[in-house]
Amino acid sequence: MQKLLHPSPIELPHLGIIVMFIGAAINFVVSVKVKRTADATHSVAMKSNALHLLTDVYTSLGVGVSLLLAAITGWTILDPLIGIVLACYIMWEAFELMKESFPPLIDAHLTDAEEEQILQVIAQYEAQYIEIHDFRTRRSGPEEYIDFHLVLPSKMDIETAHHLCDNIETAIKSIFNRAQVLIHVEPEHEQKHMGIHMATKNK
C-alpha cells in the first residue's frame, strides 16, 4: 500500500534481472514436467508442488517485467500493481487446487464424463450380456475403483463368462490403468426371479 501511495524511483539491476529470467525458465520447465506426472497419477501433492514452482516463475517474471517497464516508462506504480495482480492469481490457483484436493480425500465418484467413458467401453460387449446395473465408481488418491453387476445369459458357461469379464476389465484398464475393477456376475434367471418377487411385493 505504501508503494501505491508513495511510489519511489526504481534502480534497474541488470544482472539480477537476467538471473531472475534464467531461474524462471528453469522452474517453468520443471513445473511442466511435474504437472504432467501429477495429472497422470492424479497426485494432489505433486500438483501443489507444480503450482509452487509455477508461482515462483510468475513471481520472478512479474518482478522482472515490472522493473523493466517501470525503468523504461518511469511509471514506478507498475511495480506494486503487477505484484497485486500476481498475488490475486496465486490465491485463485490455490483455491482451485484446494477444490480439486477434496474429492480424492472423501472418495468421491469419478466425473460424469469418465463414467460415461467407462459405460461406453462396457457397451462394446453388449452383444454378449443382457444388462448391467448397480454401476458405481470412486476415486481414492491415484486409483479408480469401478464395480458393477453384469447379467449374463443363463446358458453361458463359466469359462466364457470369465473370458468376457477379463476382456471388459482389460478394456477399462486400457483407459484407466490404475483402476481396480470388480464385476459381479449374475445369471439371467436370477433377474427373472427378482422381477417376480418385486411384482408380488408391489401387489
C-alpha positions as CSV (number, residue, x, y, z in Angstrom):
1,M,0.0,0.0,0.0
2,Q,2.9,2.3,0.8
3,K,4.3,1.8,-2.7
4,L,1.0,2.5,-4.3
5,L,0.5,5.8,-2.4
6,H,4.1,6.9,-2.5
7,P,6.0,5.3,-5.4
8,S,9.8,5.7,-5.2
9,P,12.3,5.6,-8.0
10,I,13.5,2.1,-9.1
11,E,17.1,1.2,-9.8
12,L,17.4,-1.4,-12.6
13,P,19.7,-4.3,-11.5
14,H,20.6,-5.7,-15.0
15,L,22.5,-8.8,-13.7
16,G,19.7,-9.5,-11.2
17,I,17.0,-9.4,-13.8
18,I,19.0,-11.7,-16.2
19,V,19.5,-14.3,-13.4
20,M,15.8,-13.9,-12.5
21,F,14.7,-14.7,-16.0
22,I,17.0,-17.7,-16.3
23,G,15.7,-19.1,-13.0
24,A,12.2,-18.6,-14.1
25,A,12.8,-20.5,-17.3
26,I,14.3,-23.4,-15.4
27,N,11.5,-23.5,-12.9
28,F,8.9,-23.4,-15.8
29,V,10.4,-26.5,-17.4
30,V,10.5,-28.4,-14.1
31,S,6.9,-27.3,-13.2
32,V,5.6,-28.5,-16.6
33,K,7.1,-32.0,-16.1
34,V,5.9,-32.2,-12.5
35,K,2.4,-31.2,-13.6
36,R,2.3,-33.8,-16.4
37,T,3.3,-36.5,-13.9
38,A,0.7,-35.2,-11.4
39,D,-2.0,-35.4,-14.0
40,A,-1.1,-38.9,-15.0
41,T,-1.0,-40.1,-11.4
42,H,-3.8,-37.9,-10.0
43,S,-1.4,-36.8,-7.3
44,V,-2.6,-33.7,-5.5
45,A,0.7,-33.4,-3.7
46,M,2.6,-33.3,-6.9
47,K,0.1,-30.8,-8.4
48,S,0.7,-28.5,-5.4
49,N,4.4,-28.8,-5.9
50,A,4.0,-27.9,-9.6
51,L,1.9,-24.9,-8.6
52,H,4.6,-23.8,-6.1
53,L,7.2,-23.9,-8.9
54,L,4.9,-22.1,-11.2
55,T,4.2,-19.3,-8.7
56,D,7.9,-18.9,-8.5
57,V,8.0,-18.5,-12.3
58,Y,5.2,-15.9,-12.3
59,T,6.7,-14.0,-9.4
60,S,10.1,-13.8,-11.0
61,L,8.7,-12.8,-14.3
62,G,6.4,-10.3,-12.7
63,V,9.2,-8.7,-10.7
64,G,11.5,-8.6,-13.8
65,V,8.8,-7.2,-16.1
66,S,7.6,-4.6,-13.6
67,L,11.2,-3.4,-13.1
68,L,11.8,-3.1,-16.8
69,L,8.5,-1.3,-17.5
70,A,9.0,1.0,-14.6
71,A,12.5,1.8,-15.6
72,I,11.5,2.4,-19.3
73,T,8.3,4.3,-18.7
74,G,9.1,5.9,-15.4
75,W,5.8,4.6,-14.0
76,T,7.0,3.3,-10.7
77,I,3.5,2.4,-9.7
78,L,3.6,-0.5,-12.1
79,D,5.8,-2.5,-9.6
80,P,3.2,-2.7,-6.8
81,L,0.3,-3.1,-9.3
82,I,1.8,-6.1,-11.0
83,G,2.6,-7.5,-7.6
84,I,-1.1,-7.3,-6.6
85,V,-2.2,-9.0,-9.8
86,L,0.3,-11.8,-9.3
87,A,-0.9,-12.2,-5.7
88,C,-4.6,-12.5,-6.8
89,Y,-3.7,-15.0,-9.4
90,I,-1.7,-17.2,-7.0
91,M,-4.7,-17.1,-4.5
92,W,-7.1,-18.1,-7.3
93,E,-4.8,-21.1,-8.3
94,A,-4.5,-22.1,-4.7
95,F,-8.3,-22.0,-4.3
96,E,-8.7,-24.2,-7.4
97,L,-6.2,-26.7,-6.1
98,M,-8.0,-26.8,-2.8
99,K,-11.3,-27.6,-4.5
100,E,-9.6,-30.4,-6.5
101,S,-7.9,-31.9,-3.5
102,F,-11.2,-32.6,-1.6
103,P,-12.8,-35.3,-3.8
104,P,-10.0,-37.8,-3.5
105,L,-10.0,-37.4,0.2
106,I,-13.7,-38.2,0.6
107,D,-13.6,-40.9,-2.1
108,A,-15.9,-39.0,-4.5
109,H,-17.1,-40.8,-7.6
110,L,-15.5,-40.2,-11.0
111,T,-16.6,-37.4,-13.2
112,D,-19.7,-37.8,-15.3
113,A,-17.5,-37.8,-18.4
114,E,-15.3,-40.5,-17.0
115,E,-18.2,-42.7,-16.0
116,E,-19.8,-42.2,-19.5
117,Q,-16.5,-43.3,-21.0
118,I,-16.5,-46.5,-18.9
119,L,-20.1,-47.3,-19.8
120,Q,-19.2,-46.9,-23.5
121,V,-16.4,-49.3,-23.1
122,I,-18.7,-51.9,-21.4
123,A,-21.3,-51.3,-24.1
124,Q,-18.8,-52.6,-26.7
125,Y,-19.6,-56.1,-25.4
126,E,-23.4,-55.7,-25.1
127,A,-24.0,-58.4,-27.6
128,Q,-22.6,-60.9,-25.0
129,Y,-24.5,-59.8,-21.9
130,I,-28.1,-58.9,-21.0
131,E,-27.7,-55.8,-18.9
132,I,-25.6,-54.1,-16.2
133,H,-26.8,-52.5,-13.0
134,D,-25.5,-51.1,-9.7
135,F,-22.8,-49.3,-11.5
136,R,-20.5,-47.5,-9.0
137,T,-17.2,-45.6,-9.2
138,R,-15.0,-43.8,-6.8
139,R,-11.5,-42.3,-6.8
140,S,-9.1,-42.7,-3.9
141,G,-5.8,-41.0,-4.4
142,P,-4.3,-42.1,-7.8
143,E,-6.6,-45.1,-8.1
144,E,-10.1,-45.6,-9.5
145,Y,-12.5,-48.2,-8.2
146,I,-15.1,-49.4,-10.5
147,D,-17.7,-52.1,-9.8
148,F,-21.0,-53.2,-11.4
149,H,-23.3,-56.2,-11.8
150,L,-23.2,-58.0,-15.1
151,V,-26.3,-60.0,-16.1
152,L,-25.4,-62.9,-18.4
153,P,-27.5,-65.5,-20.3
154,S,-28.1,-68.5,-18.0
155,K,-26.8,-70.8,-20.7
156,M,-23.4,-69.1,-20.8
157,D,-20.7,-71.4,-19.4
158,I,-18.3,-70.3,-16.7
159,E,-15.2,-70.1,-19.0
160,T,-17.0,-67.8,-21.5
161,A,-18.3,-65.6,-18.7
162,H,-14.8,-65.4,-17.2
163,H,-13.3,-64.5,-20.6
164,L,-15.9,-61.8,-21.1
165,C,-15.2,-60.2,-17.7
166,D,-11.4,-60.3,-18.4
167,N,-12.0,-58.6,-21.7
168,I,-14.1,-55.8,-20.2
169,E,-11.6,-55.3,-17.4
170,T,-8.7,-55.1,-19.8
171,A,-10.6,-52.6,-22.0
172,I,-11.4,-50.4,-18.9
173,K,-7.8,-50.6,-17.7
174,S,-6.5,-49.5,-21.2
175,I,-8.0,-46.1,-20.3
176,F,-7.7,-46.1,-16.5
177,N,-4.5,-48.1,-16.0
178,R,-4.7,-47.8,-12.2
179,A,-8.3,-48.9,-12.0
180,Q,-9.5,-51.7,-9.7
181,V,-12.4,-53.3,-11.5
182,L,-14.9,-55.6,-9.7
183,I,-17.5,-57.3,-11.9
184,H,-20.3,-59.2,-10.1
185,V,-21.8,-61.8,-12.5
186,E,-25.5,-62.6,-12.3
187,P,-27.3,-65.3,-14.3
188,E,-30.4,-64.3,-16.3
189,H,-32.8,-66.5,-14.3
190,E,-31.9,-64.7,-11.1
191,Q,-33.0,-61.4,-12.6
192,K,-36.3,-63.1,-13.6
193,H,-36.9,-64.3,-10.0
194,M,-36.1,-60.9,-8.7
195,G,-38.7,-59.4,-11.1
196,I,-41.3,-61.8,-9.9
197,H,-40.5,-61.2,-6.3
198,M,-40.8,-57.4,-6.7
199,A,-44.1,-57.7,-8.6
200,T,-45.5,-59.8,-5.8
201,K,-44.3,-57.4,-3.2
202,N,-45.9,-54.5,-5.1
203,K,-49.2,-56.2,-5.0
